């Protein structure tokens, strides 16, 4: 209690001590899928398949009893399968066309995690991946809500997944964005089962929370922050618990609006990733009591910003 899951970044990664990261060293993909399947996937996709499986189990969903065409997935990811992308391109730069490894090419595209999760769990509904900096998971969540609202699916798996490798750390260091006292980077997957109210009621599901409102602004323009925050926070009054993702916890104007509300910030505990919003929202939903209203805030330095309101233990049609 009161600790974190961060570890020291090895000296040879950045050539310096004092840095920490949220590297999941104990993750074994074979705990969640057959080893032969795991070997075909990039690490980011392994996270997605594992997290989706855990989310389905927690929701008590038996996919054998649901039309697979009515089940879909929308994921957010910052770097997607960056490790396999680096390996694939290194082969090309070092050996030309003959140096590329065809077997890993499918893992270099952004939608690999969502696609592997669909194949492994049998989804045949909408499938999309969004890459939008620190708000990738929130953008995915909003699109998943829209699919259900439009009647294109009854169940959507949504959230975010990211992997962390030394190359990413070295890249940010080269850009001057690595500071020992700065927010540490992390990895993993956070997945939410989003379901229409009618479908949840038909199967007598235990509802952790309902979606009330989703508000977003492109960015908080300098000199007009108040106007932007008024639009973003409309409908957020009365929330008794707030979660942060991305750089939302680093924005004084935003923090001022919720300074008296108990807050959840996963970043200092597990590290930040561009798609950590899935994890932050999942923690928020797990913490809400019946009738308790929660607010999830996410932001990227140059936009966008999101404010998503939930109502604990009550089924609400997105």
C-alpha positions as CSV (number, residue, x, y, z in Angstrom):
1,X,0.0,0.0,0.0
2,X,1.2,3.5,-0.8
3,X,4.0,2.2,-3.2
4,X,4.3,2.0,-6.9
5,X,5.1,-0.6,-9.6
6,X,7.9,1.5,-11.2
7,X,11.5,0.2,-11.5
8,X,14.8,1.8,-12.4
9,X,15.6,2.2,-16.1
10,X,18.8,0.2,-16.8
11,X,21.9,2.5,-17.2
12,X,22.6,1.3,-20.7
13,X,19.2,2.4,-22.0
14,X,19.8,6.2,-21.4
15,X,23.4,6.3,-20.3
16,X,22.4,7.8,-17.0
17,X,20.9,6.8,-13.6
18,X,17.9,8.3,-11.9
19,X,15.2,7.4,-14.4
20,X,12.2,5.1,-13.7
21,X,9.6,3.3,-15.9
22,X,6.6,1.2,-15.6
23,X,8.0,-1.9,-17.4
24,X,5.8,-5.0,-17.0
25,X,8.7,-7.5,-16.4
26,X,6.5,-10.3,-15.1
27,X,4.1,-10.5,-18.0
28,X,3.9,-13.9,-19.6
29,X,1.7,-14.1,-22.7
30,X,1.5,-17.9,-22.4
31,X,-0.6,-17.4,-19.2
32,X,-3.4,-16.0,-21.4
33,X,-3.1,-17.8,-24.8
34,X,-1.3,-20.8,-26.3
35,X,2.4,-20.2,-26.7
36,X,2.4,-20.8,-30.5
37,X,-0.2,-18.0,-30.9
38,X,1.7,-15.7,-28.5
39,X,4.9,-16.0,-30.6
40,X,3.2,-14.7,-33.7
41,X,2.1,-11.5,-31.9
42,X,3.9,-8.3,-31.0
43,X,4.0,-7.4,-27.3
44,X,1.3,-4.7,-27.7
45,X,-1.1,-7.3,-29.2
46,X,-0.3,-9.7,-26.4
47,X,-1.4,-7.1,-23.9
48,X,-4.6,-6.5,-25.9
49,X,-5.6,-10.1,-26.2
50,X,-4.9,-10.7,-22.5
51,X,-6.7,-7.6,-21.2
52,X,-9.7,-8.3,-23.5
53,X,-10.0,-11.8,-22.1
54,X,-9.9,-10.6,-18.5
55,X,-12.5,-7.9,-19.3
56,X,-14.9,-10.4,-20.9
57,X,-14.5,-12.7,-17.9
58,X,-15.1,-9.9,-15.4
59,X,-18.2,-8.9,-17.3
60,X,-19.6,-12.4,-17.3
61,X,-20.0,-12.4,-21.1
62,X,-20.4,-15.8,-22.8
63,X,-19.6,-15.1,-26.5
64,X,-21.2,-18.4,-27.5
65,X,-24.5,-16.9,-26.6
66,X,-24.0,-13.6,-28.6
67,X,-24.1,-13.0,-32.3
68,X,-20.4,-12.3,-33.0
69,X,-21.4,-9.7,-35.6
70,X,-22.9,-7.6,-32.8
71,X,-19.6,-7.6,-30.8
72,X,-16.8,-5.2,-31.8
73,X,-13.6,-3.6,-30.6
74,X,-12.1,-0.1,-30.7
75,X,-8.7,0.4,-29.2
76,X,-6.4,3.4,-28.7
77,X,-2.6,3.1,-29.0
78,X,0.2,5.5,-29.0
79,X,3.0,3.4,-30.6
80,X,1.2,0.2,-31.4
81,X,3.7,-2.6,-32.3
82,X,6.7,-0.4,-32.2
83,X,9.2,-3.2,-31.4
84,X,8.3,-5.3,-34.4
85,X,8.2,-2.1,-36.6
86,X,11.7,-1.3,-35.5
87,X,12.9,-4.9,-36.2
88,X,11.2,-4.9,-39.6
89,X,12.7,-1.6,-40.7
90,X,16.1,-2.4,-39.3
91,X,16.2,-5.4,-41.5
92,X,15.4,-3.2,-44.5
93,X,18.0,-0.6,-43.7
94,X,20.7,-3.1,-43.0
95,X,19.9,-5.6,-45.8
96,X,17.5,-4.1,-48.2
97,X,14.4,-6.0,-49.3
98,X,16.1,-9.3,-48.6
99,X,16.7,-8.3,-44.9
100,X,13.0,-7.8,-44.1
101,X,11.1,-10.5,-42.2
102,X,7.7,-11.1,-43.8
103,X,6.3,-13.0,-40.7
104,X,6.4,-9.9,-38.5
105,X,5.0,-7.4,-41.1
106,X,1.4,-7.9,-39.9
107,X,2.5,-6.7,-36.4
108,X,3.8,-3.3,-37.8
109,X,0.4,-1.9,-38.6
110,X,-1.5,0.1,-35.9
111,X,-4.6,-2.1,-35.9
112,X,-2.7,-5.3,-35.1
113,X,-3.7,-5.4,-31.4
114,X,-7.4,-4.9,-32.1
115,X,-7.3,-7.4,-34.9
116,X,-5.5,-10.1,-32.9
117,X,-8.0,-9.6,-30.1
118,X,-10.9,-10.0,-32.6
119,X,-9.5,-13.1,-34.0
120,X,-8.6,-14.7,-30.7
121,X,-12.0,-13.9,-29.0
122,X,-14.2,-14.2,-32.1
123,X,-15.5,-10.7,-32.6
124,X,-16.9,-9.9,-36.1
125,X,-18.4,-6.5,-35.4
126,X,-16.9,-3.0,-35.9
127,X,-13.1,-3.0,-35.5
128,X,-11.0,0.3,-35.4
129,X,-7.9,1.7,-33.9
130,X,-7.2,5.3,-33.0
131,X,-3.9,7.0,-32.5
132,X,-4.3,10.4,-30.9
133,X,-1.4,11.1,-28.6
134,X,-2.3,10.9,-24.9
135,X,-6.0,10.8,-25.6
136,X,-5.9,7.7,-27.8
137,X,-8.0,5.6,-25.4
138,X,-10.6,8.3,-24.9
139,X,-11.0,8.8,-28.6
140,X,-11.5,5.1,-29.0
141,X,-14.1,5.1,-26.1
142,X,-16.1,7.8,-27.8
143,X,-16.1,6.0,-31.1
144,X,-17.2,2.7,-29.4
145,X,-20.1,4.6,-27.7
146,X,-21.1,5.9,-31.1
147,X,-21.2,2.4,-32.6
148,X,-23.6,1.3,-29.9
149,X,-25.6,4.5,-30.1
150,X,-26.0,4.0,-33.9
151,X,-27.2,0.4,-33.4
152,X,-24.2,-1.1,-35.1
153,X,-23.2,-3.3,-32.1
154,X,-24.6,-4.4,-28.7
155,X,-21.2,-5.0,-27.1
156,X,-17.9,-3.1,-27.7
157,X,-14.5,-3.7,-26.1
158,X,-12.7,-0.5,-25.8
159,X,-9.7,1.2,-24.1
160,X,-6.0,1.3,-24.8
161,X,-2.8,-0.7,-25.0
162,X,0.8,0.3,-25.4
163,X,4.2,-1.3,-25.1
164,X,7.4,0.3,-23.8
165,X,10.9,-0.5,-25.2
166,X,14.3,1.1,-24.8
167,X,14.0,2.6,-28.3
168,X,11.1,4.8,-27.2
169,X,13.0,6.0,-24.2
170,X,16.0,6.8,-26.3
171,X,13.8,8.7,-28.8
172,X,12.3,10.9,-26.2
173,X,15.7,11.5,-24.7
174,X,17.0,12.6,-28.1
175,X,14.1,15.1,-28.3
176,X,15.0,16.5,-24.8
177,X,11.8,15.2,-23.2
178,X,13.3,12.9,-20.6
179,X,13.8,14.3,-17.2
180,X,14.5,12.3,-14.0
181,X,11.8,14.3,-12.1
182,X,9.3,14.0,-15.0
183,X,6.4,11.6,-15.3
184,X,7.6,8.1,-16.0
185,X,6.6,6.1,-19.0
186,X,4.7,2.9,-18.7
187,X,3.0,0.1,-20.7
188,X,0.1,-2.3,-20.5
189,X,-3.5,-2.5,-21.5
190,X,-6.7,-1.2,-20.0
191,X,-10.0,-2.6,-21.5
192,X,-13.6,-1.8,-20.7
193,X,-16.7,-3.8,-21.8
194,X,-19.2,-1.2,-23.2
195,X,-22.7,-2.6,-23.6
196,X,-26.1,-1.2,-24.6
197,X,-28.5,-0.8,-21.7
198,X,-31.0,-3.2,-23.4
199,X,-28.5,-5.9,-23.9
200,X,-27.1,-5.7,-20.4
201,X,-30.7,-5.8,-19.0
202,X,-31.6,-8.9,-21.1
203,X,-28.7,-10.9,-19.7
204,X,-29.2,-9.5,-16.1
205,X,-25.7,-8.1,-16.1
206,X,-24.1,-6.4,-13.1
207,X,-23.5,-2.9,-14.3
208,X,-20.5,-1.1,-12.9
209,X,-21.4,2.3,-14.3
210,X,-23.4,4.0,-17.0
211,X,-22.0,6.6,-19.5
212,X,-23.7,10.0,-18.9
213,X,-21.8,12.5,-21.1
214,X,-18.7,12.8,-23.2
215,X,-17.3,16.3,-23.8
216,X,-14.2,17.2,-25.8
217,X,-12.4,20.3,-27.0
218,X,-9.6,20.5,-29.5
219,X,-7.3,22.4,-27.1
220,X,-7.3,25.0,-24.4
221,X,-6.3,28.1,-26.3
222,X,-4.0,30.5,-24.4
223,X,-6.0,33.4,-23.0
224,X,-9.3,31.6,-23.5
225,X,-8.8,28.7,-21.1
226,X,-11.9,29.6,-19.0
227,X,-14.1,29.4,-22.1
228,X,-12.6,26.1,-23.1
229,X,-13.0,24.7,-19.6
230,X,-16.6,25.8,-19.4
231,X,-17.4,23.8,-22.5
232,X,-15.3,20.8,-21.4
233,X,-16.7,20.7,-17.9
234,X,-20.4,21.2,-18.8
235,X,-22.4,18.5,-17.1
236,X,-19.5,17.5,-14.7
237,X,-20.9,19.2,-11.6
238,X,-21.7,16.9,-8.7
239,X,-19.0,14.3,-9.5
240,X,-17.5,12.9,-6.3
241,X,-14.5,11.1,-7.8
242,X,-12.2,12.1,-10.7
243,X,-9.5,10.2,-12.6
244,X,-6.7,11.7,-14.7
245,X,-4.9,10.5,-17.8
246,X,-2.4,12.0,-20.2
247,X,-1.3,15.4,-19.1
248,X,-4.5,16.4,-17.4
249,X,-3.0,16.3,-14.0
250,X,-0.3,18.8,-15.1
251,X,-2.8,21.5,-16.2
252,X,-3.3,24.0,-13.3
253,X,-6.4,25.5,-14.8
254,X,-8.0,22.1,-15.1
255,X,-6.9,21.0,-11.6
256,X,-8.4,24.2,-10.2
257,X,-11.9,23.1,-11.4
258,X,-11.7,19.8,-9.4
259,X,-9.4,20.7,-6.6
260,X,-11.9,19.7,-3.9
261,X,-12.7,16.3,-5.5
262,X,-10.9,13.1,-4.5
263,X,-8.7,12.1,-7.4
264,X,-7.2,9.0,-9.0
265,X,-3.9,9.4,-10.9
266,X,-2.4,6.1,-12.2
267,X,0.6,7.8,-13.7
268,X,2.8,8.0,-10.6
269,X,2.0,4.4,-9.8
270,X,2.3,2.5,-13.1
271,X,3.8,5.1,-15.4
272,X,2.1,7.0,-18.3
273,X,1.5,5.7,-21.8
274,X,-0.3,7.4,-24.7
275,X,-3.2,5.0,-24.3
276,X,-3.3,4.8,-20.5
277,X,-6.8,6.3,-20.5
278,X,-8.2,2.8,-20.7
279,X,-6.5,1.8,-17.5
280,X,-7.5,5.1,-15.7
281,X,-11.2,4.7,-16.7
282,X,-11.2,1.1,-15.6
283,X,-9.8,2.0,-12.2
284,X,-12.4,4.8,-11.9
285,X,-15.3,2.5,-12.8
286,X,-14.1,-0.1,-10.3
287,X,-14.0,2.6,-7.6
288,X,-17.5,4.0,-8.1
289,X,-20.3,3.0,-5.7
290,X,-24.0,2.8,-6.7
291,X,-25.3,6.2,-7.7
292,X,-21.8,7.8,-7.3
293,X,-20.8,10.1,-10.2
294,X,-17.3,9.9,-11.6
295,X,-15.4,12.2,-13.9
296,X,-12.5,11.1,-16.2
297,X,-10.3,13.9,-17.5
298,X,-7.7,13.4,-20.2
299,X,-5.5,15.8,-22.1
300,X,-2.6,16.1,-24.5
301,X,-0.2,19.1,-24.5
302,X,-1.5,20.3,-27.9
303,X,-5.0,18.8,-27.5
304,X,-7.5,17.3,-27.5
305,X,-9.0,17.3,-24.0
306,X,-11.8,15.0,-22.8
307,X,-14.2,15.0,-19.9
308,X,-16.3,11.8,-19.5
309,X,-18.9,11.4,-16.8
310,X,-20.1,8.1,-15.4
311,X,-22.8,7.1,-13.0
312,X,-21.9,4.2,-10.8
313,X,-24.1,1.1,-10.8
314,X,-26.7,2.4,-13.1
315,X,-27.4,1.3,-16.7
316,X,-27.4,4.3,-19.0
317,X,-27.7,4.1,-22.8
318,X,-24.5,5.8,-24.3
